[in-house]
Structure formats: structure tokens, C-alpha cells
Amino acid sequence: MSDHSDHGRHSITDWVFSRTGVATVAVVAILGFLIYTEHTAHLLGALPFLLILACPLLHIFMHGGHGSHGGDDKGKPNQPPERPSGHQH
């Protein structure tokens, strides 16, 4: 019986250095270069709109780490947590 414990555990570098990966990377690089050289004016013209679009997207996706906006702490300044009452050393 053969060992299939690493079946499905291929890294991205295995794919990139395969024949299909090299061909895909080459085609994407060539197309990117042609789009950049032939359509630079269009790309630079869209840049202000992309920056404006980035503002709401960053607001939506970057505010996930500080909890919800509702709760009991409205109007209270940031204070360290209270120590429990009782015997202190």
C-alpha cells in the first residue's frame, strides 16, 4: 500500500515552476506590459477614481478589529480595567 499522506499538499511554488505555471506567468506578464504601455493614459485617468473607491472599501474592511460601535462604553474615556475588590498584595 502506498503512502498518500502528502496528497493535496502542494505549495504554490510547485505550481509556479510547473510548465503550466511558467506559461501562465509569462502570458500575464506580457499582457500586463502591453496594457501598461498602450493604455497608460487610461490607467492614469482612472487613478483618482480608484483612490476614491478605496476609501469606503478600507473603511468597511479595516474596521473589523475594534468591536461593534454599540454598547455601554459610549462617552467614557479610555480607562484601565478596574481591579476586583478584595485582598490586594
HTML snippet that shows the backbone in 3Dmol.js (N, CA, C, O; Angstrom):
<script src="https://3Dmol.org/build/3Dmol-min.js"></script>
<div id="view" style="width:600px;height:400px;position:relative"></div>
<script>
const pdb = `
ATOM      1  N   MET A   1       0.844  -1.175   0.000  1.00  0.00           N
ATOM      2  CA  MET A   1       0.000   0.000   0.000  1.00  0.00           C
ATOM      3  C   MET A   1       0.890   1.239   0.000  1.00  0.00           C
ATOM      4  O   MET A   1       1.860   1.297   0.756  1.00  0.00           O
ATOM      5  N   SER A   2       0.583   2.212  -0.820  1.00  0.00           N
ATOM      6  CA  SER A   2       1.413   3.409  -0.914  1.00  0.00           C
ATOM      7  C   SER A   2       0.956   4.459   0.077  1.00  0.00           C
ATOM      8  O   SER A   2      -0.199   4.465   0.502  1.00  0.00           O
ATOM      9  N   ASP A   3       1.865   5.347   0.442  1.00  0.00           N
ATOM     10  CA  ASP A   3       1.580   6.405   1.411  1.00  0.00           C
ATOM     11  C   ASP A   3       1.080   7.639   0.679  1.00  0.00           C
ATOM     12  O   ASP A   3       1.802   8.210  -0.139  1.00  0.00           O
ATOM     13  N   HIS A   4      -0.143   8.054   0.961  1.00  0.00           N
ATOM     14  CA  HIS A   4      -0.739   9.233   0.333  1.00  0.00           C
ATOM     15  C   HIS A   4      -0.934  10.346   1.347  1.00  0.00           C
ATOM     16  O   HIS A   4      -1.874  11.132   1.223  1.00  0.00           O
ATOM     17  N   SER A   5      -0.073  10.430   2.343  1.00  0.00           N
ATOM     18  CA  SER A   5      -0.259  11.419   3.401  1.00  0.00           C
ATOM     19  C   SER A   5      -0.033  12.841   2.909  1.00  0.00           C
ATOM     20  O   SER A   5      -0.599  13.776   3.476  1.00  0.00           O
ATOM     21  N   ASP A   6       0.784  13.034   1.863  1.00  0.00           N
ATOM     22  CA  ASP A   6       1.020  14.388   1.356  1.00  0.00           C
ATOM     23  C   ASP A   6       0.174  14.697   0.130  1.00  0.00           C
ATOM     24  O   ASP A   6       0.418  15.691  -0.554  1.00  0.00           O
ATOM     25  N   HIS A   7      -0.814  13.864  -0.155  1.00  0.00           N
ATOM     26  CA  HIS A   7      -1.689  14.097  -1.297  1.00  0.00           C
ATOM     27  C   HIS A   7      -2.483  15.382  -1.078  1.00  0.00           C
ATOM     28  O   HIS A   7      -3.155  15.530  -0.057  1.00  0.00           O
ATOM     29  N   GLY A   8      -2.409  16.304  -2.025  1.00  0.00           N
ATOM     30  CA  GLY A   8      -3.126  17.560  -1.918  1.00  0.00           C
ATOM     31  C   GLY A   8      -2.365  18.637  -1.168  1.00  0.00           C
ATOM     32  O   GLY A   8      -2.911  19.717  -0.939  1.00  0.00           O
ATOM     33  N   ARG A   9      -1.135  18.386  -0.779  1.00  0.00           N
ATOM     34  CA  ARG A   9      -0.346  19.369  -0.033  1.00  0.00           C
ATOM     35  C   ARG A   9       0.754  19.958  -0.918  1.00  0.00           C
ATOM     36  O   ARG A   9       1.931  19.927  -0.558  1.00  0.00           O
ATOM     37  N   HIS A  10       0.372  20.478  -2.045  1.00  0.00           N
ATOM     38  CA  HIS A  10       1.338  21.083  -2.950  1.00  0.00           C
ATOM     39  C   HIS A  10       1.392  22.575  -2.662  1.00  0.00           C
ATOM     40  O   HIS A  10       0.361  23.217  -2.463  1.00  0.00           O
ATOM     41  N   SER A  11       2.583  23.114  -2.642  1.00  0.00           N
ATOM     42  CA  SER A  11       2.717  24.543  -2.388  1.00  0.00           C
ATOM     43  C   SER A  11       2.543  25.312  -3.693  1.00  0.00           C
ATOM     44  O   SER A  11       2.543  24.738  -4.782  1.00  0.00           O
ATOM     45  N   ILE A  12       2.396  26.614  -3.553  1.00  0.00           N
ATOM     46  CA  ILE A  12       2.213  27.475  -4.728  1.00  0.00           C
ATOM     47  C   ILE A  12       3.470  27.474  -5.598  1.00  0.00           C
ATOM     48  O   ILE A  12       3.389  27.624  -6.817  1.00  0.00           O
ATOM     49  N   THR A  13       4.617  27.305  -4.972  1.00  0.00           N
ATOM     50  CA  THR A  13       5.848  27.286  -5.771  1.00  0.00           C
ATOM     51  C   THR A  13       5.911  26.062  -6.675  1.00  0.00           C
ATOM     52  O   THR A  13       6.512  26.116  -7.748  1.00  0.00           O
ATOM     53  N   ASP A  14       5.292  24.957  -6.252  1.00  0.00           N
ATOM     54  CA  ASP A  14       5.255  23.781  -7.130  1.00  0.00           C
ATOM     55  C   ASP A  14       4.478  24.111  -8.407  1.00  0.00           C
ATOM     56  O   ASP A  14       4.878  23.708  -9.499  1.00  0.00           O
ATOM     57  N   TRP A  15       3.371  24.840  -8.272  1.00  0.00           N
ATOM     58  CA  TRP A  15       2.576  25.179  -9.445  1.00  0.00           C
ATOM     59  C   TRP A  15       3.277  26.222 -10.306  1.00  0.00           C
ATOM     60  O   TRP A  15       3.276  26.109 -11.532  1.00  0.00           O
ATOM     61  N   VAL A  16       3.879  27.244  -9.680  1.00  0.00           N
ATOM     62  CA  VAL A  16       4.515  28.322 -10.446  1.00  0.00           C
ATOM     63  C   VAL A  16       5.641  27.772 -11.310  1.00  0.00           C
ATOM     64  O   VAL A  16       5.828  28.221 -12.441  1.00  0.00           O
ATOM     65  N   PHE A  17       6.380  26.822 -10.801  1.00  0.00           N
ATOM     66  CA  PHE A  17       7.514  26.288 -11.559  1.00  0.00           C
ATOM     67  C   PHE A  17       7.128  25.108 -12.446  1.00  0.00           C
ATOM     68  O   PHE A  17       7.993  24.504 -13.080  1.00  0.00           O
ATOM     69  N   SER A  18       5.849  24.777 -12.497  1.00  0.00           N
ATOM     70  CA  SER A  18       5.413  23.760 -13.447  1.00  0.00           C
ATOM     71  C   SER A  18       5.319  24.391 -14.840  1.00  0.00           C
ATOM     72  O   SER A  18       5.417  25.611 -14.970  1.00  0.00           O
ATOM     73  N   ARG A  19       5.130  23.575 -15.878  1.00  0.00           N
ATOM     74  CA  ARG A  19       5.040  24.109 -17.246  1.00  0.00           C
ATOM     75  C   ARG A  19       3.829  25.030 -17.387  1.00  0.00           C
ATOM     76  O   ARG A  19       3.912  26.075 -18.032  1.00  0.00           O
ATOM     77  N   THR A  20       2.712  24.643 -16.786  1.00  0.00           N
ATOM     78  CA  THR A  20       1.507  25.470 -16.864  1.00  0.00           C
ATOM     79  C   THR A  20       1.711  26.779 -16.117  1.00  0.00           C
ATOM     80  O   THR A  20       1.300  27.835 -16.599  1.00  0.00           O
ATOM     81  N   GLY A  21       2.330  26.728 -14.962  1.00  0.00           N
ATOM     82  CA  GLY A  21       2.562  27.939 -14.175  1.00  0.00           C
ATOM     83  C   GLY A  21       3.489  28.910 -14.866  1.00  0.00           C
ATOM     84  O   GLY A  21       3.225  30.112 -14.882  1.00  0.00           O
ATOM     85  N   VAL A  22       4.567  28.414 -15.435  1.00  0.00           N
ATOM     86  CA  VAL A  22       5.507  29.286 -16.148  1.00  0.00           C
ATOM     87  C   VAL A  22       4.821  29.940 -17.340  1.00  0.00           C
ATOM     88  O   VAL A  22       5.006  31.132 -17.583  1.00  0.00           O
ATOM     89  N   ALA A  23       4.031  29.171 -18.086  1.00  0.00           N
ATOM     90  CA  ALA A  23       3.315  29.728 -19.238  1.00  0.00           C
ATOM     91  C   ALA A  23       2.301  30.774 -18.790  1.00  0.00           C
ATOM     92  O   ALA A  23       2.170  31.815 -19.434  1.00  0.00           O
ATOM     93  N   THR A  24       1.580  30.517 -17.696  1.00  0.00           N
ATOM     94  CA  THR A  24       0.589  31.466 -17.204  1.00  0.00           C
ATOM     95  C   THR A  24       1.247  32.753 -16.739  1.00  0.00           C
ATOM     96  O   THR A  24       0.773  33.843 -17.058  1.00  0.00           O
ATOM     97  N   VAL A  25       2.333  32.638 -15.990  1.00  0.00           N
ATOM     98  CA  VAL A  25       3.040  33.829 -15.506  1.00  0.00           C
ATOM     99  C   VAL A  25       3.585  34.635 -16.680  1.00  0.00           C
ATOM    100  O   VAL A  25       3.532  35.864 -16.661  1.00  0.00           O
ATOM    101  N   ALA A  26       4.109  33.958 -17.702  1.00  0.00           N
ATOM    102  CA  ALA A  26       4.644  34.652 -18.868  1.00  0.00           C
ATOM    103  C   ALA A  26       3.537  35.392 -19.625  1.00  0.00           C
ATOM    104  O   ALA A  26       3.730  36.539 -20.027  1.00  0.00           O
ATOM    105  N   VAL A  27       2.394  34.758 -19.821  1.00  0.00           N
ATOM    106  CA  VAL A  27       1.287  35.398 -20.539  1.00  0.00           C
ATOM    107  C   VAL A  27       0.759  36.593 -19.754  1.00  0.00           C
ATOM    108  O   VAL A  27       0.492  37.642 -20.338  1.00  0.00           O
ATOM    109  N   VAL A  28       0.603  36.450 -18.438  1.00  0.00           N
ATOM    110  CA  VAL A  28       0.114  37.561 -17.617  1.00  0.00           C
ATOM    111  C   VAL A  28       1.113  38.713 -17.636  1.00  0.00           C
ATOM    112  O   VAL A  28       0.713  39.876 -17.690  1.00  0.00           O
ATOM    113  N   ALA A  29       2.405  38.406 -17.593  1.00  0.00           N
ATOM    114  CA  ALA A  29       3.420  39.464 -17.627  1.00  0.00           C
ATOM    115  C   ALA A  29       3.399  40.195 -18.970  1.00  0.00           C
ATOM    116  O   ALA A  29       3.486  41.423 -19.002  1.00  0.00           O
ATOM    117  N   ILE A  30       3.284  39.463 -20.071  1.00  0.00           N
ATOM    118  CA  ILE A  30       3.244  40.088 -21.398  1.00  0.00           C
ATOM    119  C   ILE A  30       1.982  40.940 -21.552  1.00  0.00           C
ATOM    120  O   ILE A  30       2.052  42.066 -22.043  1.00  0.00           O
ATOM    121  N   LEU A  31       0.836  40.413 -21.136  1.00  0.00           N
ATOM    122  CA  LEU A  31      -0.405  41.185 -21.230  1.00  0.00           C
ATOM    123  C   LEU A  31      -0.358  42.415 -20.329  1.00  0.00           C
ATOM    124  O   LEU A  31      -0.828  43.483 -20.722  1.00  0.00           O
ATOM    125  N   GLY A  32       0.197  42.284 -19.140  1.00  0.00           N
ATOM    126  CA  GLY A  32       0.333  43.434 -18.250  1.00  0.00           C
ATOM    127  C   GLY A  32       1.213  44.507 -18.843  1.00  0.00           C
ATOM    128  O   GLY A  32       0.905  45.694 -18.736  1.00  0.00           O
ATOM    129  N   PHE A  33       2.317  44.102 -19.473  1.00  0.00           N
ATOM    130  CA  PHE A  33       3.208  45.067 -20.106  1.00  0.00           C
ATOM    131  C   PHE A  33       2.518  45.772 -21.266  1.00  0.00           C
ATOM    132  O   PHE A  33       2.638  46.988 -21.412  1.00  0.00           O
ATOM    133  N   LEU A  34       1.790  45.014 -22.098  1.00  0.00           N
ATOM    134  CA  LEU A  34       1.099  45.627 -23.235  1.00  0.00           C
ATOM    135  C   LEU A  34      -0.008  46.567 -22.775  1.00  0.00           C
ATOM    136  O   LEU A  34      -0.176  47.643 -23.348  1.00  0.00           O
ATOM    137  N   ILE A  35      -0.754  46.185 -21.768  1.00  0.00           N
ATOM    138  CA  ILE A  35      -1.800  47.071 -21.249  1.00  0.00           C
ATOM    139  C   ILE A  35      -1.176  48.329 -20.669  1.00  0.00           C
ATOM    140  O   ILE A  35      -1.697  49.427 -20.865  1.00  0.00           O
ATOM    141  N   TYR A  36      -0.063  48.180 -19.956  1.00  0.00           N
ATOM    142  CA  TYR A  36       0.594  49.344 -19.354  1.00  0.00           C
ATOM    143  C   TYR A  36       1.110  50.300 -20.429  1.00  0.00           C
ATOM    144  O   TYR A  36       0.910  51.511 -20.330  1.00  0.00           O
ATOM    145  N   THR A  37       1.770  49.762 -21.453  1.00  0.00           N
ATOM    146  CA  THR A  37       2.368  50.637 -22.463  1.00  0.00           C
ATOM    147  C   THR A  37       1.323  51.258 -23.393  1.00  0.00           C
ATOM    148  O   THR A  37       1.476  52.411 -23.796  1.00  0.00           O
ATOM    149  N   GLU A  38       0.279  50.529 -23.735  1.00  0.00           N
ATOM    150  CA  GLU A  38      -0.704  51.034 -24.695  1.00  0.00           C
ATOM    151  C   GLU A  38      -1.822  51.841 -24.046  1.00  0.00           C
ATOM    152  O   GLU A  38      -2.466  52.651 -24.712  1.00  0.00           O
ATOM    153  N   HIS A  39      -2.056  51.630 -22.771  1.00  0.00           N
ATOM    154  CA  HIS A  39      -3.204  52.266 -22.129  1.00  0.00           C
ATOM    155  C   HIS A  39      -2.805  53.032 -20.869  1.00  0.00           C
ATOM    156  O   HIS A  39      -3.596  53.129 -19.930  1.00  0.00           O
ATOM    157  N   THR A  40      -1.610  53.568 -20.839  1.00  0.00           N
ATOM    158  CA  THR A  40      -1.139  54.306 -19.672  1.00  0.00           C
ATOM    159  C   THR A  40      -2.030  55.511 -19.380  1.00  0.00           C
ATOM    160  O   THR A  40      -2.327  55.789 -18.218  1.00  0.00           O
ATOM    161  N   ALA A  41      -2.458  56.223 -20.408  1.00  0.00           N
ATOM    162  CA  ALA A  41      -3.310  57.394 -20.202  1.00  0.00           C
ATOM    163  C   ALA A  41      -4.642  56.997 -19.576  1.00  0.00           C
ATOM    164  O   ALA A  41      -5.161  57.709 -18.717  1.00  0.00           O
ATOM    165  N   HIS A  42      -5.195  55.867 -19.999  1.00  0.00           N
ATOM    166  CA  HIS A  42      -6.456  55.405 -19.425  1.00  0.00           C
ATOM    167  C   HIS A  42      -6.264  54.981 -17.970  1.00  0.00           C
ATOM    168  O   HIS A  42      -7.096  55.276 -17.113  1.00  0.00           O
ATOM    169  N   LEU A  43      -5.168  54.291 -17.705  1.00  0.00           N
ATOM    170  CA  LEU A  43      -4.908  53.842 -16.336  1.00  0.00           C
ATOM    171  C   LEU A  43      -4.682  55.025 -15.397  1.00  0.00           C
ATOM    172  O   LEU A  43      -5.205  55.049 -14.283  1.00  0.00           O
ATOM    173  N   LEU A  44      -3.908  55.995 -15.847  1.00  0.00           N
ATOM    174  CA  LEU A  44      -3.653  57.162 -15.003  1.00  0.00           C
ATOM    175  C   LEU A  44      -4.905  58.018 -14.855  1.00  0.00           C
ATOM    176  O   LEU A  44      -5.081  58.675 -13.829  1.00  0.00           O
ATOM    177  N   GLY A  45      -5.773  58.022 -15.854  1.00  0.00           N
ATOM    178  CA  GLY A  45      -7.025  58.764 -15.758  1.00  0.00           C
ATOM    179  C   GLY A  45      -7.989  58.137 -14.760  1.00  0.00           C
ATOM    180  O   GLY A  45      -8.812  58.834 -14.166  1.00  0.00           O
ATOM    181  N   ALA A  46      -7.890  56.834 -14.575  1.00  0.00           N
ATOM    182  CA  ALA A  46      -8.771  56.142 -13.628  1.00  0.00           C
ATOM    183  C   ALA A  46      -8.222  56.174 -12.207  1.00  0.00           C
ATOM    184  O   ALA A  46      -8.940  55.827 -11.269  1.00  0.00           O
ATOM    185  N   LEU A  47      -6.989  56.573 -12.028  1.00  0.00           N
ATOM    186  CA  LEU A  47      -6.357  56.540 -10.710  1.00  0.00           C
ATOM    187  C   LEU A  47      -7.103  57.354  -9.652  1.00  0.00           C
ATOM    188  O   LEU A  47      -7.276  56.848  -8.543  1.00  0.00           O
ATOM    189  N   PRO A  48      -7.558  58.588  -9.924  1.00  0.00           N
ATOM    190  CA  PRO A  48      -8.305  59.317  -8.888  1.00  0.00           C
ATOM    191  C   PRO A  48      -9.590  58.595  -8.459  1.00  0.00           C
ATOM    192  O   PRO A  48      -9.956  58.618  -7.284  1.00  0.00           O
ATOM    193  N   PHE A  49     -10.264  57.959  -9.409  1.00  0.00           N
ATOM    194  CA  PHE A  49     -11.482  57.231  -9.072  1.00  0.00           C
ATOM    195  C   PHE A  49     -11.168  55.989  -8.238  1.00  0.00           C
ATOM    196  O   PHE A  49     -11.949  55.615  -7.363  1.00  0.00           O
ATOM    197  N   LEU A  50     -10.042  55.358  -8.503  1.00  0.00           N
ATOM    198  CA  LEU A  50      -9.648  54.199  -7.697  1.00  0.00           C
ATOM    199  C   LEU A  50      -9.314  54.617  -6.273  1.00  0.00           C
ATOM    200  O   LEU A  50      -9.614  53.886  -5.329  1.00  0.00           O
ATOM    201  N   LEU A  51      -8.700  55.776  -6.107  1.00  0.00           N
ATOM    202  CA  LEU A  51      -8.410  56.262  -4.757  1.00  0.00           C
ATOM    203  C   LEU A  51      -9.690  56.586  -4.012  1.00  0.00           C
ATOM    204  O   LEU A  51      -9.809  56.286  -2.824  1.00  0.00           O
ATOM    205  N   ILE A  52     -10.655  57.198  -4.698  1.00  0.00           N
ATOM    206  CA  ILE A  52     -11.945  57.498  -4.071  1.00  0.00           C
ATOM    207  C   ILE A  52     -12.670  56.204  -3.710  1.00  0.00           C
ATOM    208  O   ILE A  52     -13.299  56.124  -2.655  1.00  0.00           O
ATOM    209  N   LEU A  53     -12.589  55.202  -4.564  1.00  0.00           N
ATOM    210  CA  LEU A  53     -13.209  53.907  -4.289  1.00  0.00           C
ATOM    211  C   LEU A  53     -12.525  53.202  -3.130  1.00  0.00           C
ATOM    212  O   LEU A  53     -13.174  52.454  -2.399  1.00  0.00           O
ATOM    213  N   ALA A  54     -11.239  53.422  -2.947  1.00  0.00           N
ATOM    214  CA  ALA A  54     -10.510  52.758  -1.874  1.00  0.00           C
ATOM    215  C   ALA A  54     -10.959  53.226  -0.497  1.00  0.00           C
ATOM    216  O   ALA A  54     -10.874  52.459   0.463  1.00  0.00           O
ATOM    217  N   CYS A  55     -11.431  54.457  -0.373  1.00  0.00           N
ATOM    218  CA  CYS A  55     -11.837  54.984   0.941  1.00  0.00           C
ATOM    219  C   CYS A  55     -12.956  54.171   1.580  1.00  0.00           C
ATOM    220  O   CYS A  55     -12.784  53.706   2.706  1.00  0.00           O
ATOM    221  N   PRO A  56     -14.097  53.977   0.915  1.00  0.00           N
ATOM    222  CA  PRO A  56     -15.139  53.172   1.577  1.00  0.00           C
ATOM    223  C   PRO A  56     -14.742  51.708   1.741  1.00  0.00           C
ATOM    224  O   PRO A  56     -15.129  51.065   2.716  1.00  0.00           O
ATOM    225  N   LEU A  57     -13.979  51.185   0.801  1.00  0.00           N
ATOM    226  CA  LEU A  57     -13.560  49.789   0.934  1.00  0.00           C
ATOM    227  C   LEU A  57     -12.644  49.614   2.148  1.00  0.00           C
ATOM    228  O   LEU A  57     -12.794  48.652   2.901  1.00  0.00           O
ATOM    229  N   LEU A  58     -11.707  50.529   2.339  1.00  0.00           N
ATOM    230  CA  LEU A  58     -10.838  50.448   3.511  1.00  0.00           C
ATOM    231  C   LEU A  58     -11.646  50.627   4.784  1.00  0.00           C
ATOM    232  O   LEU A  58     -11.377  49.958   5.782  1.00  0.00           O
ATOM    233  N   HIS A  59     -12.620  51.508   4.769  1.00  0.00           N
ATOM    234  CA  HIS A  59     -13.448  51.723   5.952  1.00  0.00           C
ATOM    235  C   HIS A  59     -14.215  50.452   6.306  1.00  0.00           C
ATOM    236  O   HIS A  59     -14.324  50.096   7.480  1.00  0.00           O
ATOM    237  N   ILE A  60     -14.745  49.773   5.299  1.00  0.00           N
ATOM    238  CA  ILE A  60     -15.512  48.552   5.547  1.00  0.00           C
ATOM    239  C   ILE A  60     -14.612  47.430   6.055  1.00  0.00           C
ATOM    240  O   ILE A  60     -14.938  46.766   7.039  1.00  0.00           O
ATOM    241  N   PHE A  61     -13.488  47.221   5.391  1.00  0.00           N
ATOM    242  CA  PHE A  61     -12.671  46.054   5.702  1.00  0.00           C
ATOM    243  C   PHE A  61     -11.665  46.285   6.822  1.00  0.00           C
ATOM    244  O   PHE A  61     -11.175  45.312   7.395  1.00  0.00           O
ATOM    245  N   MET A  62     -11.341  47.510   7.152  1.00  0.00           N
ATOM    246  CA  MET A  62     -10.325  47.757   8.171  1.00  0.00           C
ATOM    247  C   MET A  62     -10.930  47.980   9.553  1.00  0.00           C
ATOM    248  O   MET A  62     -10.181  48.044  10.529  1.00  0.00           O
ATOM    249  N   HIS A  63     -12.238  48.099   9.680  1.00  0.00           N
ATOM    250  CA  HIS A  63     -12.848  48.349  10.974  1.00  0.00           C
ATOM    251  C   HIS A  63     -13.310  47.072  11.659  1.00  0.00           C
ATOM    252  O   HIS A  63     -14.109  47.146  12.593  1.00  0.00           O
ATOM    253  N   GLY A  64     -12.853  45.935  11.243  1.00  0.00           N
ATOM    254  CA  GLY A  64     -13.298  44.685  11.846  1.00  0.00           C
ATOM    255  C   GLY A  64     -12.640  44.373  13.166  1.00  0.00           C
ATOM    256  O   GLY A  64     -13.132  43.509  13.892  1.00  0.00           O
ATOM    257  N   GLY A  65     -11.550  45.034  13.515  1.00  0.00           N
ATOM    258  CA  GLY A  65     -10.786  44.619  14.678  1.00  0.00           C
ATOM    259  C   GLY A  65     -11.123  45.292  15.981  1.00  0.00           C
ATOM    260  O   GLY A  65     -10.579  44.884  17.008  1.00  0.00           O
ATOM    261  N   HIS A  66     -11.987  46.306  16.020  1.00  0.00           N
ATOM    262  CA  HIS A  66     -12.194  47.007  17.283  1.00  0.00           C
ATOM    263  C   HIS A  66     -13.586  46.811  17.849  1.00  0.00           C
ATOM    264  O   HIS A  66     -14.020  47.608  18.681  1.00  0.00           O
ATOM    265  N   GLY A  67     -14.281  45.803  17.438  1.00  0.00           N
ATOM    266  CA  GLY A  67     -15.584  45.505  18.024  1.00  0.00           C
ATOM    267  C   GLY A  67     -16.694  46.311  17.406  1.00  0.00           C
ATOM    268  O   GLY A  67     -16.487  47.060  16.452  1.00  0.00           O
ATOM    269  N   SER A  68     -17.879  46.148  17.965  1.00  0.00           N
ATOM    270  CA  SER A  68     -19.034  46.849  17.420  1.00  0.00           C
ATOM    271  C   SER A  68     -19.066  48.285  17.916  1.00  0.00           C
ATOM    272  O   SER A  68     -18.394  48.641  18.883  1.00  0.00           O
ATOM    273  N   HIS A  69     -19.853  49.093  17.241  1.00  0.00           N
ATOM    274  CA  HIS A  69     -19.939  50.504  17.606  1.00  0.00           C
ATOM    275  C   HIS A  69     -20.960  50.756  18.705  1.00  0.00           C
ATOM    276  O   HIS A  69     -20.961  51.835  19.298  1.00  0.00           O
ATOM    277  N   GLY A  70     -21.812  49.813  18.989  1.00  0.00           N
ATOM    278  CA  GLY A  70     -22.813  49.986  20.030  1.00  0.00           C
ATOM    279  C   GLY A  70     -22.331  49.395  21.340  1.00  0.00           C
ATOM    280  O   GLY A  70     -21.441  48.546  21.348  1.00  0.00           O
ATOM    281  N   GLY A  71     -22.905  49.831  22.434  1.00  0.00           N
ATOM    282  CA  GLY A  71     -22.536  49.241  23.715  1.00  0.00           C
ATOM    283  C   GLY A  71     -22.576  50.255  24.830  1.00  0.00           C
ATOM    284  O   GLY A  71     -23.044  51.380  24.652  1.00  0.00           O
ATOM    285  N   ASP A  72     -22.076  49.843  25.993  1.00  0.00           N
ATOM    286  CA  ASP A  72     -22.123  50.672  27.188  1.00  0.00           C
ATOM    287  C   ASP A  72     -21.018  51.709  27.262  1.00  0.00           C
ATOM    288  O   ASP A  72     -21.102  52.623  28.082  1.00  0.00           O
ATOM    289  N   ASP A  73     -19.995  51.603  26.444  1.00  0.00           N
ATOM    290  CA  ASP A  73     -18.824  52.457  26.621  1.00  0.00           C
ATOM    291  C   ASP A  73     -18.905  53.778  25.875  1.00  0.00           C
ATOM    292  O   ASP A  73     -17.876  54.427  25.691  1.00  0.00           O
ATOM    293  N   LYS A  74     -20.073  54.200  25.442  1.00  0.00           N
ATOM    294  CA  LYS A  74     -20.185  55.482  24.740  1.00  0.00           C
ATOM    295  C   LYS A  74     -19.947  56.626  25.710  1.00  0.00           C
ATOM    296  O   LYS A  74     -20.537  56.672  26.789  1.00  0.00           O
ATOM    297  N   GLY A  75     -19.097  57.529  25.327  1.00  0.00           N
ATOM    298  CA  GLY A  75     -18.848  58.709  26.131  1.00  0.00           C
ATOM    299  C   GLY A  75     -17.858  58.513  27.257  1.00  0.00           C
ATOM    300  O   GLY A  75     -17.461  59.490  27.890  1.00  0.00           O
ATOM    301  N   LYS A  76     -17.449  57.299  27.528  1.00  0.00           N
ATOM    302  CA  LYS A  76     -16.481  57.053  28.596  1.00  0.00           C
ATOM    303  C   LYS A  76     -15.074  57.162  28.031  1.00  0.00           C
ATOM    304  O   LYS A  76     -14.806  56.652  26.943  1.00  0.00           O
ATOM    305  N   PRO A  77     -14.178  57.813  28.745  1.00  0.00           N
ATOM    306  CA  PRO A  77     -12.794  57.847  28.278  1.00  0.00           C
ATOM    307  C   PRO A  77     -12.138  56.477  28.450  1.00  0.00           C
ATOM    308  O   PRO A  77     -12.594  55.648  29.236  1.00  0.00           O
ATOM    309  N   ASN A  78     -11.072  56.262  27.707  1.00  0.00           N
ATOM    310  CA  ASN A  78     -10.340  55.007  27.835  1.00  0.00           C
ATOM    311  C   ASN A  78      -9.672  54.943  29.196  1.00  0.00           C
ATOM    312  O   ASN A  78      -8.821  55.771  29.520  1.00  0.00           O
ATOM    313  N   GLN A  79     -10.059  53.959  29.988  1.00  0.00           N
ATOM    314  CA  GLN A  79      -9.505  53.778  31.321  1.00  0.00           C
ATOM    315  C   GLN A  79      -9.044  52.341  31.455  1.00  0.00           C
ATOM    316  O   GLN A  79      -9.584  51.447  30.804  1.00  0.00           O
ATOM    317  N   PRO A  80      -8.041  52.113  32.302  1.00  0.00           N
ATOM    318  CA  PRO A  80      -7.634  50.727  32.526  1.00  0.00           C
ATOM    319  C   PRO A  80      -8.752  49.961  33.226  1.00  0.00           C
ATOM    320  O   PRO A  80      -9.574  50.565  33.915  1.00  0.00           O
ATOM    321  N   PRO A  81      -8.792  48.652  33.061  1.00  0.00           N
ATOM    322  CA  PRO A  81      -9.847  47.879  33.710  1.00  0.00           C
ATOM    323  C   PRO A  81      -9.751  47.984  35.231  1.00  0.00           C
ATOM    324  O   PRO A  81      -8.660  48.089  35.791  1.00  0.00           O
ATOM    325  N   GLU A  82     -10.903  47.954  35.884  1.00  0.00           N
ATOM    326  CA  GLU A  82     -10.936  48.053  37.333  1.00  0.00           C
ATOM    327  C   GLU A  82     -10.421  46.777  37.975  1.00  0.00           C
ATOM    328  O   GLU A  82     -10.650  45.675  37.475  1.00  0.00           O
ATOM    329  N   ARG A  83      -9.724  46.942  39.088  1.00  0.00           N
ATOM    330  CA  ARG A  83      -9.261  45.766  39.823  1.00  0.00           C
ATOM    331  C   ARG A  83     -10.411  45.238  40.683  1.00  0.00           C
ATOM    332  O   ARG A  83     -11.217  46.012  41.199  1.00  0.00           O
ATOM    333  N   PRO A  84     -10.475  43.935  40.827  1.00  0.00           N
ATOM    334  CA  PRO A  84     -11.527  43.394  41.666  1.00  0.00           C
ATOM    335  C   PRO A  84     -11.291  43.785  43.134  1.00  0.00           C
ATOM    336  O   PRO A  84     -10.158  43.832  43.612  1.00  0.00           O
ATOM    337  N   SER A  85     -12.384  44.058  43.816  1.00  0.00           N
ATOM    338  CA  SER A  85     -12.234  44.438  45.216  1.00  0.00           C
ATOM    339  C   SER A  85     -11.886  43.197  46.035  1.00  0.00           C
ATOM    340  O   SER A  85     -12.209  42.072  45.653  1.00  0.00           O
ATOM    341  N   GLY A  86     -11.245  43.416  47.126  1.00  0.00           N
ATOM    342  CA  GLY A  86     -10.842  42.315  47.975  1.00  0.00           C
ATOM    343  C   GLY A  86      -9.402  42.506  48.422  1.00  0.00           C
ATOM    344  O   GLY A  86      -8.857  43.610  48.393  1.00  0.00           O
ATOM    345  N   HIS A  87      -8.817  41.418  48.828  1.00  0.00           N
ATOM    346  CA  HIS A  87      -7.459  41.450  49.363  1.00  0.00           C
ATOM    347  C   HIS A  87      -6.450  41.679  48.240  1.00  0.00           C
ATOM    348  O   HIS A  87      -6.430  40.950  47.248  1.00  0.00           O
ATOM    349  N   GLN A  88      -5.610  42.708  48.415  1.00  0.00           N
ATOM    350  CA  GLN A  88      -4.580  43.030  47.430  1.00  0.00           C
ATOM    351  C   GLN A  88      -3.213  42.888  48.071  1.00  0.00           C
ATOM    352  O   GLN A  88      -3.052  43.197  49.252  1.00  0.00           O
ATOM    353  N   HIS A  89      -2.249  42.439  47.334  1.00  0.00           N
ATOM    354  CA  HIS A  89      -0.876  42.282  47.842  1.00  0.00           C
ATOM    355  C   HIS A  89      -0.041  43.476  47.518  1.00  0.00           C
ATOM    356  O   HIS A  89       1.139  43.517  47.867  1.00  0.00           O
TER     357      HIS A  89
END
`;
const viewer = $3Dmol.createViewer("view");
viewer.addModel(pdb, "pdb");
viewer.setStyle({}, {cartoon: {color: "spectrum"}});
viewer.zoomTo();
viewer.render();
</script>
